[in-house]
Amino acid sequence: MRRQSVELTADTIQRTRAHFAEICRGCIQEAQEGKVYVNDLAHYIRWQTDSEAEFLAGRWDHTFTFLQRAHWLQTGECVALLS
């Protein structure tokens, strides 16, 4: 069965970027609160902060994870993109 393609809107792309940036912020918060252990907290915070900036800048828009989340945010349908 072939699915109809979906063109992602600019709003959806921005909301998806914000979603992944929020994950980075949450990871930092959990590490700072001691909910998860990391070997080098300062390095981990820098890494997650850099990742947040990259997500917001659109560096990861081409990945399957990003595209699948964007599709779900826009349509409410969760599909396997590699099927």
N, CA, C and O of each residue as an XYZ file, in Angstrom:
332
protein
N       0.838     -1.168      0.000
C       0.000      0.000      0.000
C       0.893      1.244      0.000
O       1.763      1.381      0.860
N       0.690      2.114     -0.921
C       1.480      3.344     -1.028
C       0.728      4.486     -0.367
O      -0.444      4.725     -0.659
N       1.407      5.183      0.522
C       0.800      6.316      1.223
C       1.001      7.596      0.428
O       1.974      7.745     -0.311
N       0.072      8.502      0.596
C       0.194      9.817     -0.025
C       1.265     10.606      0.723
O       1.309     10.577      1.953
N       2.123     11.306     -0.004
C       3.170     12.077      0.659
C       2.574     13.312      1.338
O       1.540     13.841      0.931
N       3.266     13.742      2.384
C       2.830     14.893      3.172
C       3.906     15.961      3.078
O       5.082     15.685      3.315
N       3.510     17.168      2.737
C       4.449     18.283      2.728
C       4.405     18.954      4.091
O       3.365     19.453      4.519
N       5.533     18.959      4.757
C       5.603     19.548      6.087
C       5.542     21.067      6.003
O       6.170     21.679      5.139
N       4.785     21.659      6.902
C       4.675     23.123      6.926
C       5.831     23.716      7.725
O       6.482     23.025      8.508
N       6.070     25.000      7.515
C       7.116     25.703      8.264
C       6.824     25.659      9.760
O       7.742     25.524     10.570
N       5.553     25.772     10.127
C       5.164     25.710     11.538
C       5.505     24.345     12.130
O       6.023     24.261     13.243
N       5.219     23.293     11.399
C       5.522     21.945     11.881
C       7.022     21.768     12.065
O       7.461     21.180     13.054
N       7.792     22.260     11.142
C       9.247     22.138     11.250
C       9.741     22.878     12.493
O      10.582     22.354     13.225
N       9.238     24.074     12.740
C       9.639     24.829     13.930
C       9.221     24.111     15.213
O       9.995     24.050     16.169
N       8.006     23.569     15.239
C       7.541     22.844     16.432
C       8.367     21.588     16.663
O       8.617     21.219     17.811
N       8.791     20.931     15.601
C       9.611     19.727     15.743
C      10.997     20.089     16.251
O      11.541     19.401     17.114
N      11.568     21.152     15.728
C      12.864     21.615     16.242
C      12.766     21.933     17.731
O      13.644     21.566     18.511
N      11.693     22.618     18.117
C      11.491     22.975     19.526
C      11.333     21.725     20.386
O      11.806     21.688     21.521
N      10.670     20.705     19.850
C      10.483     19.444     20.582
C      11.837     18.833     20.933
O      12.074     18.463     22.083
N      12.724     18.727     19.944
C      14.025     18.114     20.200
C      14.916     19.001     21.062
O      15.708     18.488     21.852
N      14.803     20.304     20.929
C      15.550     21.217     21.796
C      15.099     21.043     23.251
O      15.922     21.065     24.166
N      13.812     20.873     23.455
C      13.272     20.666     24.802
C      13.801     19.363     25.411
O      14.049     19.299     26.615
N      13.970     18.346     24.601
C      14.557     17.089     25.093
C      15.964     17.359     25.614
O      16.338     16.866     26.679
N      16.741     18.136     24.875
C      18.103     18.472     25.323
C      18.074     19.203     26.661
O      18.854     18.889     27.560
N      17.183     20.169     26.793
C      17.062     20.910     28.059
C      16.653     19.973     29.193
O      17.154     20.095     30.311
N      15.757     19.053     28.915
C      15.329     18.089     29.927
C      16.466     17.178     30.358
O      16.588     16.845     31.537
N      17.299     16.774     29.404
C      18.447     15.925     29.737
C      19.414     16.656     30.657
O      19.943     16.075     31.605
N      19.641     17.941     30.369
C      20.511     18.741     31.235
C      19.929     18.826     32.639
O      20.638     18.637     33.628
N      18.653     19.108     32.715
C      18.009     19.247     34.020
C      18.095     17.949     34.820
O      18.399     17.982     36.012
N      17.834     16.820     34.189
C      17.910     15.538     34.896
C      19.318     15.270     35.401
O      19.490     14.756     36.507
N      20.321     15.607     34.613
C      21.710     15.394     35.038
C      22.063     16.318     36.196
O      22.712     15.895     37.152
N      21.640     17.579     36.115
C      21.938     18.529     37.184
C      21.254     18.144     38.491
O      21.802     18.368     39.571
N      20.069     17.571     38.395
C      19.328     17.165     39.588
C      19.775     15.806     40.120
O      19.301     15.369     41.169
N      20.673     15.139     39.415
C      21.166     13.839     39.850
C      20.226     12.688     39.541
O      20.401     11.589     40.067
N      19.235     12.923     38.699
C      18.308     11.842     38.326
C      18.973     10.831     37.405
O      18.591      9.661     37.366
N      19.962     11.293     36.674
C      20.778     10.406     35.842
C      22.238     10.727     36.115
O      22.584     11.865     36.435
N      23.084      9.727     35.987
C      24.507      9.919     36.231
C      25.220     10.139     34.902
O      24.981      9.420     33.933
N      26.091     11.132     34.867
C      26.978     11.343     33.728
C      28.401     11.458     34.264
O      28.610     11.954     35.371
N      29.370     11.007     33.489
C      30.765     11.010     33.942
C      31.315     12.415     34.125
O      32.000     12.688     35.111
N      31.026     13.307     33.191
C      31.575     14.658     33.219
C      30.418     15.623     32.974
O      30.040     15.881     31.831
N      29.863     16.150     34.061
C      28.660     16.976     33.966
C      28.882     18.215     33.098
O      28.031     18.555     32.276
N      30.007     18.882     33.272
C      30.269     20.095     32.489
C      30.314     19.786     30.990
O      29.761     20.534     30.185
N      30.968     18.692     30.619
C      31.042     18.294     29.208
C      29.654     17.916     28.695
O      29.275     18.284     27.583
N      28.912     17.192     29.496
C      27.565     16.770     29.108
C      26.662     17.985     28.871
O      25.899     18.016     27.905
N      26.749     18.961     29.736
C      25.935     20.174     29.579
C      26.323     20.910     28.303
O      25.452     21.379     27.570
N      27.628     21.017     28.028
C      28.072     21.663     26.783
C      27.546     20.908     25.565
O      27.067     21.519     24.609
N      27.636     19.581     25.600
C      27.179     18.747     24.488
C      25.680     18.940     24.250
O      25.251     19.146     23.114
N      24.889     18.873     25.318
C      23.442     19.033     25.175
C      23.075     20.453     24.752
O      22.134     20.641     23.980
N      23.800     21.451     25.245
C      23.555     22.840     24.850
C      23.874     23.031     23.366
O      23.121     23.685     22.644
N      24.988     22.461     22.918
C      25.330     22.524     21.489
C      24.286     21.793     20.649
O      23.898     22.273     19.584
N      23.833     20.639     21.123
C      22.813     19.870     20.398
C      21.517     20.657     20.298
O      20.875     20.669     19.247
N      21.126     21.317     21.388
C      19.922     22.147     21.376
C      20.028     23.221     20.297
O      19.087     23.431     19.532
N      21.169     23.898     20.236
C      21.371     24.948     19.238
C      21.320     24.373     17.823
O      20.772     24.997     16.914
N      21.884     23.196     17.641
C      21.864     22.559     16.323
C      20.445     22.188     15.911
O      20.068     22.376     14.755
N      19.665     21.668     16.835
C      18.268     21.351     16.516
C      17.509     22.612     16.120
O      16.788     22.619     15.122
N      17.670     23.671     16.895
C      16.948     24.914     16.613
C      17.389     25.549     15.292
O      16.605     26.245     14.647
N      18.635     25.311     14.891
C      19.165     25.856     13.641
C      18.780     25.002     12.433
O      19.004     25.405     11.291
N      18.201     23.826     12.679
C      17.770     22.978     11.567
C      18.805     21.999     11.058
O      18.625     21.402      9.997
N      19.890     21.826     11.799
C      20.954     20.926     11.342
C      20.485     19.480     11.217
O      21.028     18.736     10.400
N      19.506     19.066     11.990
C      19.074     17.662     12.015
C      17.714     17.444     11.351
O      17.099     16.393     11.530
N      17.245     18.427     10.591
C      15.926     18.322      9.947
C      15.826     17.151      8.964
O      14.724     16.680      8.683
N      16.941     16.683      8.448
C      16.937     15.644      7.423
C      16.894     14.218      7.984
O      16.767     13.266      7.214
N      16.996     14.053      9.289
C      17.072     12.704      9.859
C      15.707     12.038      9.912
O      14.678     12.711      9.969
N      15.709     10.717      9.894
C      14.456      9.967      9.953
C      13.685     10.262     11.235
O      12.461     10.397     11.213
N      14.397     10.361     12.341
C      13.731     10.645     13.607
C      13.001     11.982     13.556
O      11.847     12.083     13.973
N      13.675     12.997     13.048
C      13.066     14.320     12.931
C      11.846     14.267     12.012
O      10.778     14.771     12.359
N      12.007     13.663     10.857
C      10.912     13.619      9.882
C       9.715     12.828     10.402
O       8.567     13.203     10.164
N       9.983     11.738     11.109
C       8.873     10.950     11.648
C       8.119     11.741     12.719
O       6.888     11.714     12.754
N       8.840     12.438     13.584
C       8.185     13.246     14.617
C       7.407     14.394     13.971
O       6.285     14.689     14.383
N       7.985     15.033     12.978
C       7.297     16.130     12.296
C       6.010     15.632     11.640
O       4.969     16.284     11.724
N       6.087     14.487     10.995
C       4.901     13.910     10.357
C       3.817     13.662     11.398
O       2.647     13.970     11.168
N       4.204     13.107     12.541
C       3.238     12.827     13.612
C       2.641     14.127     14.153
O       1.431     14.207     14.367
N       3.475     15.145     14.375
C       2.960     16.416     14.887
C       1.958     17.043     13.920
O       0.969     17.642     14.344
N       2.216     16.905     12.636
C       1.350     17.537     11.646
C       0.091     16.739     11.365
O      -0.968     17.322     11.130
N       0.184     15.412     11.386
C      -0.955     14.598     10.959
C      -1.594     13.780     12.083
O      -2.748     13.364     11.978
N      -0.843     13.556     13.148
C      -1.317     12.665     14.212
C      -1.154     11.213     13.872
O      -1.586     10.345     14.630
N      -0.536     10.928     12.740
C      -0.340      9.558     12.270
C       1.119      9.172     12.447
O       2.018      9.884     11.999
N       1.347      8.043     13.101
C       2.698      7.536     13.285
C       2.913      6.423     12.264
O       2.275      5.372     12.323
N       3.821      6.678     11.332
C       4.091      5.691     10.286
C       5.576      5.368     10.262
O       6.414      6.186     10.640
N       5.877      4.173      9.813
C       7.266      3.778      9.613
C       7.724      4.409      8.301
O       7.159      4.117      7.247
N       8.722      5.256      8.351
C       9.152      5.976      7.159
C       9.964      5.086      6.208
O      10.142      5.427      5.039
N      10.440      3.982      6.697
C      11.250      3.098      5.848
C      10.442      1.928      5.300
O      11.025      1.006      4.730
N       9.156      1.935      5.449
C       8.377      0.791      4.975
C       8.127      0.849      3.491
O       7.484     -0.044      2.938
